[in-house]
Amino acid sequence: MKHLSTLTLCLMSFMSVAQTSRVVKFNLWDEKSAPHSSTITNAETIDSMGRIANSAQGRVELFLPNKKPLATVIICPGGGYGILASEHEGRQFARFLNEHNIAGAVLLYRMPAGQPEIPLEDAQRTMEILKHGETQWGIDTAKIGVMGFSAGGNLAANIAVRCSPAFAVLYYPVITSEDKLCHIGSFRSLTGSDDKSLWDKYSAEKHINRKTPPTLLFHSADDKAVPIQNSELFLQALRDSGVDGELVIYPTGGHGWGFFTHFEYHEQMKQKLTEWLAKQCR
């Protein structure tokens, strides 16, 4: 496939994690191969909570269990298409997946800065690389799914409706461009515009089809940032297209809880995710 010859050059390092996994890090593009180049010029920064700002280099941190993985999940952290919550909506989930013999590919996608094609290009490139990872990493190329959080849930949902991964898991996702339900900040950051017709292009529920994979959604009923109707609209569109979908609603929790252990339903969430993924791995 195009650009795959750059993969060897992109591989950066191997490191041990907790004795249960290893991490392979690689860039998605060299300076010339990306279809759309980032316009971000400010230096990338990362704060004490692992939130990355000014991400201009798409890359992946692939967490691999010691055994041949049952499946691989591309993980898209949230952050309103302005930052990446790389820890509690990224690496912590990858490590948890490794405990269940599932590989987690944390996608540190480029911020769009008004170029909406960029995050999706990074996600599609990640899928392309992973689908050629059977020999190198033991990946089952028929079981590559996607997971996303908030704005990363918008990216994951758009992967689901466009790229037909094996399954999708969406946490409090930004889905719709509909008035009063739309997370305006995410759509503005993604598109650099208030053009509703452009927003509709990335309003994932409008593009669901029969090739969209089975999807598990999580949302809190009291989410003030991204109303729960985002998940409900996606679920209804799945059902209308004859696609399996399930929405888990927690009465409280607000927005952005990810893998935070202080989230009241943290253990229940982990159990539900584990059980649902086990079914997808059969």
DRENSELO-123623 format. One line per 3 residues: their letters; for each residue x, y, z of N, C-alpha, C. Coordinates in pm, whole numbers, plus 50000, padded with zeros to 5 digits. Example, Ala and Ser with C-alpha at 12.3 -4.5 7.8 and 13.67 -1.06 7.14 Angstrom:
2
as) 51319/49431/50780/51230/49550/50780/51320/49670/50780 ~ 51285/49775/50708/51367/49894/50714/51290/50003/50787
***
This chain:
282
mkh) 50084/49880/50000/50000/50000/50000/50088/50125/50000 ~ 50030/50236/49954/50102/50362/49946/50150/50404/50083 ~ 50269/50450/50090/50334/50504/50211/50382/50396/50308
lst) 50348/50269/50287/50388/50170/50386/50539/50153/50392 ~ 50610/50193/50285/50756/50183/50285/50818/50275/50388 ~ 50741/50375/50433/50794/50468/50534/50781/50415/50675
ltl) 50707/50303/50692/50680/50257/50828/50805/50223/50905 ~ 50899/50153/50841/51022/50114/50910/51098/50237/50958 ~ 51101/50340/50875/51170/50462/50913/51099/50534/51026
clm) 50967/50512/51037/50889/50581/51138/50897/50517/51276 ~ 50931/50388/51282/50937/50321/51411/51039/50388/51500 ~ 50999/50420/51622/51083/50500/51709/51142/50422/51825
sfm) 51059/50343/51895/51116/50278/52014/51027/50167/52065 ~ 51089/50077/52143/51016/49976/52218/51046/50002/52366 ~ 50945/49981/52453/50969/49998/52595/50878/49904/52672
sva) 50915/49868/52794/50837/49777/52875/50736/49855/52956 ~ 50619/49797/52979/50517/49859/53061/50463/49753/53154 ~ 50492/49768/53281/50434/49688/53389/50450/49537/53373
qts) 50532/49485/53288/50553/49343/53265/50439/49278/53189 ~ 50335/49352/53152/50222/49289/53084/50211/49333/52939 ~ 50290/49429/52896/50277/49476/52759/50406/49543/52715
rvv) 50415/49566/52586/50522/49647/52532/50460/49753/52445 ~ 50531/49860/52425/50477/49973/52350/50566/50001/52230 ~ 50502/50006/52115/50570/50043/51992/50521/50182/51953
kfn) 50613/50273/51929/50574/50409/51891/50616/50435/51746 ~ 50525/50490/51668/50562/50525/51531/50484/50646/51483 ~ 50550/50722/51396/50485/50834/51330/50403/50783/51212
lwd) 50297/50856/51179/50211/50816/51068/50259/50867/50933 ~ 50326/50978/50934/50366/51043/50809/50508/51098/50822 ~ 50577/51109/50707/50696/51191/50707/50654/51332/50665
eks) 50748/51422/50646/50714/51562/50622/50643/51584/50489 ~ 50654/51489/50396/50598/51511/50263/50482/51419/50228 ~ 50461/51313/50303/50366/51211/50259/50222/51236/50301
aph) 50197/51319/50402/50060/51342/50447/49979/51414/50340 ~ 49858/51368/50313/49775/51435/50212/49752/51583/50242 ~ 49728/51616/50369/49714/51755/50412/49817/51782/50521
sst) 49892/51887/50505/49996/51921/50602/49938/52008/50713 ~ 49988/51987/50834/49945/52068/50947/49993/52211/50930 ~ 49907/52304/50970/49944/52446/50968/49983/52497/51106
itn) 49987/52407/51205/50022/52447/51341/50172/52474/51349 ~ 50207/52590/51401/50348/52629/51412/50394/52640/51557 ~ 50302/52651/51651/50341/52659/51792/50396/52526/51840
aet) 50487/52532/51934/50549/52410/51986/50447/52325/52061 ~ 50457/52193/52045/50371/52103/52119/50405/52109/52268 ~ 50301/52105/52351/50321/52104/52496/50236/51993/52556
ids) 50275/51950/52675/50198/51850/52748/50197/51889/52895 ~ 50078/51883/52957/50069/51925/53096/50077/51805/53189 ~ 50062/51830/53318/50081/51725/53418/49974/51617/53411
mgr) 49862/51645/53344/49756/51545/53330/49764/51473/53196 ~ 49870/51498/53122/49889/51429/52994/49812/51490/52879 ~ 49764/51613/52895/49690/51678/52787/49788/51745/52692
ian) 49781/51705/52566/49874/51752/52464/49811/51865/52385 ~ 49881/51976/52374/49835/52089/52292/49927/52105/52172 ~ 49870/52158/52064/49945/52186/51940/50003/52059/51877
saq) 49923/51953/51876/49966/51828/51814/49970/51846/51662 ~ 50091/51845/51606/50108/51866/51462/50174/51748/51394 ~ 50205/51643/51469/50267/51522/51415/50182/51402/51453
grv) 50111/51347/51357/50029/51230/51385/50116/51110/51418 ~ 50085/51043/51529/50163/50926/51566/50078/50832/51651 ~ 50131/50714/51671/50059/50608/51742/50148/50550/51850
elf) 50089/50519/51964/50153/50441/52068/50074/50309/52077 ~ 50135/50203/52028/50069/50073/52019/50108/49987/52139 ~ 50011/49964/52227/50031/49883/52347/49995/49738/52313
lpn) 50093/49651/52322/50076/49511/52284/50085/49420/52405 ~ 49988/49328/52422/50001/49230/52529/50108/49127/52494 ~ 50150/49051/52591/50255/48952/52566/50208/48839/52474
kkp) 50081/48804/52483/50026/48701/52397/49974/48764/52268 ~ 49947/48679/52169/49886/48726/52045/49752/48791/52078 ~ 49732/48918/52041/49609/48987/52082/49485/48930/52014
lat) 49377/48925/52091/49250/48880/52038/49191/48981/51940 ~ 49222/49107/51963/49173/49216/51878/49262/49337/51902 ~ 49244/49439/51821/49317/49565/51837/49217/49680/51833
vii) 49234/49776/51924/49143/49890/51931/49222/50019/51908 ~ 49182/50095/51808/49238/50228/51785/49167/50323/51880 ~ 49242/50390/51967/49185/50474/52072/49207/50621/52037
cpg) 49098/50697/52030/49103/50839/51992/49069/50926/52113 ~ 49168/50983/52180/49139/51069/52295/49058/51192/52254 ~ 48987/51247/52352/48910/51368/52327/48988/51495/52358
ggy) 48916/51607/52351/48978/51736/52379/48927/51847/52289 ~ 48806/51830/52236/48744/51937/52160/48812/51972/52030 ~ 48891/51881/51975/48972/51906/51856/49068/52023/51878
gil) 49106/52043/52006/49204/52145/52038/49322/52089/52115 ~ 49294/51988/52198/49398/51918/52274/49370/51768/52268 ~ 49460/51689/52325/49443/51544/52333/49456/51502/52479
ase) 49351/51444/52534/49356/51392/52671/49419/51253/52667 ~ 49550/51251/52650/49620/51128/52611/49631/51023/52721 ~ 49611/51061/52847/49623/50964/52955/49490/50897/52988
heg) 49396/50972/53048/49275/50906/53098/49177/50872/52986 ~ 49200/50921/52866/49120/50881/52751/49208/50817/52643 ~ 49322/50766/52687/49415/50706/52592/49493/50591/52652
rqf) 49610/50622/52708/49701/50517/52754/49642/50430/52865 ~ 49563/50490/52955/49506/50410/53064/49410/50304/53010 ~ 49336/50338/52906/49249/50238/52844/49331/50134/52771
arf) 49439/50174/52706/49524/50078/52635/49582/49975/52731 ~ 49628/50020/52847/49683/49927/52946/49575/49833/52998 ~ 49455/49885/53018/49344/49802/53063/49310/49697/52958
lne) 49308/49735/52833/49280/49640/52725/49385/49529/52722 ~ 49511/49566/52744/49619/49467/52746/49595/49360/52852 ~ 49535/49399/52964/49506/49303/53069/49409/49195/53022
hni) 49335/49226/52915/49237/49133/52860/49281/49083/52723 ~ 49412/49089/52701/49474/49037/52580/49423/49105/52452 ~ 49400/49235/52462/49360/49317/52348/49463/49428/52332
aga) 49507/49451/52210/49604/49558/52184/49531/49693/52179 ~ 49597/49796/52228/49541/49931/52224/49634/50024/52150 ~ 49585/50082/52040/49665/50174/51960/49618/50316/51988
vll) 49690/50387/52075/49652/50524/52110/49691/50616/51995 ~ 49591/50675/51931/49612/50761/51816/49625/50906/51863 ~ 49746/50959/51854/49770/51100/51887/49763/51177/51756
yrm) 49640/51204/51717/49614/51263/51587/49647/51412/51585 ~ 49673/51462/51466/49702/51604/51449/49575/51686/51472 ~ 49592/51803/51535/49479/51892/51551/49443/51952/51415
pag) 49313/51962/51384/49275/52006/51250/49306/52151/51220 ~ 49292/52238/51321/49316/52382/51299/49242/52430/51174 ~ 49115/52388/51162/49034/52430/51049/49048/52345/50925
qpe) 49127/52238/50931/49138/52144/50819/49075/52012/50861 ~ 48945/51997/50839/48873/51883/50896/48917/51748/50842 ~ 48988/51746/50730/49033/51618/50675/49144/51554/50758
ipl) 49218/51635/50834/49341/51588/50897/49320/51476/51000 ~ 49232/51490/51100/49216/51380/51196/49173/51249/51131 ~ 49080/51258/51035/49033/51137/50969/49144/51073/50885
eda) 49228/51155/50822/49343/51101/50748/49436/51024/50841 ~ 49459/51078/50960/49546/51010/51056/49485/50877/51101 ~ 49354/50876/51122/49287/50753/51163/49289/50649/51051
qrt) 49263/50691/50929/49266/50597/50817/49405/50542/50795 ~ 49506/50625/50812/49645/50581/50798/49679/50478/50906 ~ 49629/50501/51027/49652/50406/51136/49591/50271/51102
mei) 49468/50271/51052/49405/50145/51013/49485/50075/50904 ~ 49535/50152/50809/49613/50095/50699/49738/50025/50751 ~ 49807/50089/50844/49929/50031/50899/49897/49905/50981
lkh) 49793/49914/51065/49759/49800/51149/49713/49681/51067 ~ 49649/49706/50955/49602/49595/50871/49718/49522/50804 ~ 49838/49576/50815/49958/49508/50766/50048/49467/50882
get) 49987/49454/51002/50067/49426/51120/50058/49284/51171 ~ 50004/49193/51091/49988/49055/51139/50122/48989/51163 ~ 50212/49003/51069/50344/48939/51082/50427/49006/51190
qwg) 50428/49138/51190/50516/49212/51281/50467/49213/51425 ~ 50334/49226/51444/50280/49244/51579/50178/49137/51618 ~ 50150/49043/51530/50053/48939/51562/49910/48985/51563
idt) 49881/49094/51494/49747/49151/51495/49653/49070/51405 ~ 49534/49043/51457/49428/48982/51376/49364/49095/51296 ~ 49394/49100/51169/49352/49215/51087/49202/49219/51064
aki) 49131/49111/51097/48986/49111/51084/48917/49167/51208 ~ 48995/49193/51313/48936/49241/51439/49006/49368/51486 ~ 48996/49471/51404/49048/49603/51439/48928/49694/51461
gvm) 48910/49737/51585/48799/49825/51619/48847/49964/51653 ~ 48754/50049/51691/48786/50188/51721/48712/50231/51847 ~ 48775/50318/51923/48719/50371/52046/48747/50521/52050
gfs) 48651/50601/52097/48675/50744/52103/48597/50811/52214 ~ 48646/50927/52255/48593/51000/52368/48563/51144/52328 ~ 48440/51190/52352/48402/51328/52326/48431/51366/52179
agg) 48520/51465/52154/48555/51495/52016/48627/51377/51950 ~ 48704/51303/52029/48762/51180/51977/48655/51077/51944 ~ 48540/51088/52013/48426/51005/51979/48366/51044/51845
nla) 48373/51174/51814/48331/51217/51681/48421/51157/51574 ~ 48551/51160/51599/48645/51101/51504/48620/50951/51492 ~ 48605/50881/51605/48582/50737/51601/48451/50703/51530
ani) 48347/50783/51553/48219/50760/51487/48231/50779/51337 ~ 48309/50878/51296/48329/50901/51153/48414/50791/51089 ~ 48506/50733/51166/48578/50615/51117/48478/50501/51099
avr) 48389/50485/51197/48293/50375/51194/48204/50381/51071 ~ 48158/50500/51035/48064/50511/50923/48134/50515/50787 ~ 48266/50538/50786/48339/50549/50660/48431/50432/50630
csp) 48487/50371/50734/48596/50275/50715/48562/50131/50754 ~ 48444/50109/50809/48397/49975/50845/48496/49896/50931 ~ 48534/49951/51048/48612/49869/51142/48526/49755/51195
afa) 48587/49667/51274/48514/49549/51323/48408/49586/51426 ~ 48433/49692/51504/48340/49736/51607/48379/49878/51650 ~ 48291/49943/51725/48318/50078/51774/48268/50092/51916
vly) 48342/50168/51997/48302/50202/52133/48314/50353/52146 ~ 48205/50418/52183/48200/50563/52187/48163/50610/52327 ~ 48247/50693/52385/48223/50750/52517/48182/50897/52504
ypv) 48063/50928/52558/48007/51063/52554/48049/51138/52426 ~ 48016/51078/52309/48070/51131/52183/48001/51258/52133 ~ 48079/51343/52071/48026/51454/51991/47980/51393/51860
its) 47851/51393/51835/47798/51326/51717/47735/51422/51618 ~ 47639/51500/51666/47548/51567/51574/47574/51716/51558 ~ 47539/51767/51441/47545/51910/51412/47410/51976/51434
edk) 47313/51901/51484/47178/51954/51502/47177/52067/51606 ~ 47097/52169/51581/47085/52283/51671/47045/52237/51811 ~ 47100/52303/51911/47074/52281/52053/47134/52151/52107
lch) 47176/52061/52020/47240/51937/52064/47388/51936/52028 ~ 47427/52024/51940/47562/52027/51885/47663/52083/51985 ~ 47780/52020/51993/47891/52079/52068/47963/52176/51974
igs) 47925/52301/51981/47968/52401/51883/48119/52414/51878 ~ 48184/52412/51994/48328/52431/51998/48403/52326/51919 ~ 48360/52200/51930/48428/52093/51857/48411/52109/51706
frs) 48289/52140/51662/48267/52154/51518/48340/52276/51462 ~ 48348/52383/51539/48424/52500/51494/48572/52470/51486 ~ 48624/52402/51587/48767/52368/51585/48799/52271/51473
ltg) 48707/52179/51446/48730/52081/51341/48731/52147/51203 ~ 48632/52231/51178/48613/52283/51043/48668/52423/51021 ~ 48691/52498/51130/48735/52637/51117/48627/52724/51056
sdd) 48501/52684/51075/48392/52749/51004/48263/52736/51083 ~ 48166/52823/51051/48030/52809/51101/47936/52762/50991 ~ 47994/52707/50885/47917/52658/50771/47846/52529/50810
ksl) 47714/52536/50825/47637/52421/50871/47647/52303/50773 ~ 47655/52331/50645/47666/52221/50548/47796/52144/50567 ~ 47903/52214/50607/48030/52148/50635/48022/52069/50765
wdk) 47957/52126/50865/47938/52054/50990/47862/51924/50967 ~ 47761/51929/50880/47679/51810/50853/47762/51695/50797 ~ 47870/51728/50726/47957/51625/50669/48019/51539/50777
ysa) 48038/51597/50897/48102/51524/51008/48002/51494/51121 ~ 47873/51511/51090/47766/51475/51182/47737/51326/51161 ~ 47798/51242/51243/47813/51099/51210/47682/51025/51194
ekh) 47580/51064/51270/47454/50990/51262/47389/51003/51124 ~ 47426/51105/51049/47369/51127/50916/47430/51034/50810 ~ 47536/50961/50848/47610/50883/50748/47617/50734/50782
inr) 47540/50691/50879/47536/50550/50916/47476/50468/50802 ~ 47533/50350/50779/47483/50260/50676/47498/50117/50726 ~ 47460/50022/50644/47462/49883/50689/47601/49828/50713
ktp) 47703/49896/50662/47841/49853/50686/47898/49910/50816 ~ 47823/49999/50881/47866/50051/51011/47870/49935/51111 ~ 47975/49925/51192/47989/49806/51278/47904/49814/51404
ptl) 47892/49703/51475/47827/49705/51607/47895/49809/51695 ~ 47813/49881/51770/47865/49995/51847/47811/49994/51988 ~ 47901/50015/52084/47865/50033/52224/47889/50178/52261
lfh) 47789/50242/52321/47801/50381/52362/47785/50394/52512 ~ 47862/50487/52570/47849/50522/52711/47821/50672/52721 ~ 47730/50710/52811/47701/50852/52829/47640/50872/52968
sad) 47664/50988/53026/47599/51024/53152/47476/51109/53123 ~ 47369/51082/53195/47244/51155/53172/47258/51303/53205 ~ 47351/51336/53294/47366/51476/53336/47481/51546/53264
dka) 47522/51495/53148/47631/51556/53072/47585/51692/53019 ~ 47644/51799/53069/47607/51934/53026/47689/51980/52906 ~ 47802/51919/52882/47889/51961/52771/47841/51904/52638
vpi) 47819/51773/52636/47770/51704/52516/47641/51632/52555 ~ 47526/51687/52520/47400/51627/52563/47387/51481/52522 ~ 47322/51404/52608/47307/51261/52585/47235/51229/52454
qns) 47160/51325/52403/47090/51303/52276/47186/51274/52162 ~ 47313/51314/52174/47412/51279/52073/47423/51128/52059 ~ 47436/51059/52172/47444/50912/52170/47312/50850/52129
elf) 47201/50910/52175/47069/50855/52142/47042/50863/51993 ~ 47081/50975/51930/47062/50988/51786/47144/50885/51709 ~ 47267/50863/51754/47352/50763/51688/47292/50624/51703
lqa) 47247/50592/51824/47187/50461/51848/47064/50439/51760 ~ 46978/50540/51751/46857/50525/51670/46892/50506/51523 ~ 46993/50581/51475/47035/50566/51336/47093/50428/51310
lrd) 47165/50373/51407/47214/50235/51395/47097/50139/51378 ~ 46999/50150/51465/46885/50059/51462/46806/50074/51332 ~ 46792/50198/51286/46720/50222/51161/46790/50155/51042
sgv) 46922/50137/51054/46999/50074/50947/47021/49926/50970 ~ 46961/49872/51075/46974/49729/51103/47108/49690/51163 ~ 47174/49785/51230/47305/49761/51291/47290/49747/51442
dge) 47360/49651/51501/47354/49632/51645/47415/49752/51718 ~ 47346/49799/51818/47397/49909/51899/47343/49900/52040 ~ 47420/49952/52134/47378/49952/52275/47429/50079/52341
lvi) 47341/50142/52418/47377/50263/52491/47365/50237/52640 ~ 47477/50258/52712/47479/50248/52858/47471/50390/52913 ~ 47366/50414/52992/47344/50547/53049/47370/50542/53199
ypt) 47457/50632/53246/47480/50646/53390/47407/50772/53437 ~ 47340/50766/53552/47259/50881/53596/47340/51006/53627 ~ 47464/50988/53669/47550/51102/53702/47690/51076/53648
ggh) 47771/51179/53653/47910/51166/53608/47955/51282/53523 ~ 47858/51352/53461/47896/51465/53378/47971/51422/53254 ~ 48072/51499/53220/48145/51478/53095/48293/51455/53122
gwg) 48355/51372/53040/48501/51362/53039/48561/51272/53144 ~ 48485/51174/53195/48538/51093/53305/48636/50986/53261 ~ 48628/50940/53138/48727/50847/53087/48758/50733/53182
fft) 48887/50719/53218/48930/50611/53307/48952/50661/53449 ~ 48902/50779/53481/48918/50831/53618/48851/50737/53718 ~ 48925/50696/53819/48872/50601/53917/48772/50665/54011
hfe) 48769/50799/54019/48671/50864/54106/48533/50871/54041 ~ 48522/50834/53914/48392/50823/53850/48313/50714/53921 ~ 48194/50747/53965/48116/50657/54052/48093/50521/53989
yhe) 48084/50516/53857/48050/50391/53789/48170/50331/53715 ~ 48289/50364/53764/48411/50321/53699/48418/50169/53686 ~ 48394/50098/53795/48405/49952/53792/48297/49890/53704
qmk) 48176/49944/53710/48069/49892/53624/48102/49915/53477 ~ 48162/50033/53448/48200/50062/53310/48303/49962/53260 ~ 48404/49933/53341/48508/49839/53301/48448/49700/53275
qkl) 48358/49659/53362/48296/49527/53348/48215/49519/53219 ~ 48136/49622/53193/48054/49623/53071/48142/49623/52947 ~ 48245/49705/52946/48336/49710/52831/48401/49575/52808
tew) 48447/49511/52915/48513/49381/52904/48419/49276/52846 ~ 48299/49271/52897/48202/49172/52850/48165/49195/52704 ~ 48144/49320/52666/48103/49350/52529/48215/49320/52431
lak) 48339/49358/52467/48451/49331/52378/48477/49181/52363 ~ 48453/49107/52470/48471/48961/52461/48381/48901/52354 ~ 48261/48954/52340/48169/48907/52236/48221/48941/52098
qcr) 48284/49058/52085/48335/49101/51954/48459/49021/51915 ~ 48527/48964/52013/48651/48890/51987/48628/48742/51955 ~ 48507/48697/51959/48479/48555/51933/48506/48520/51787
***
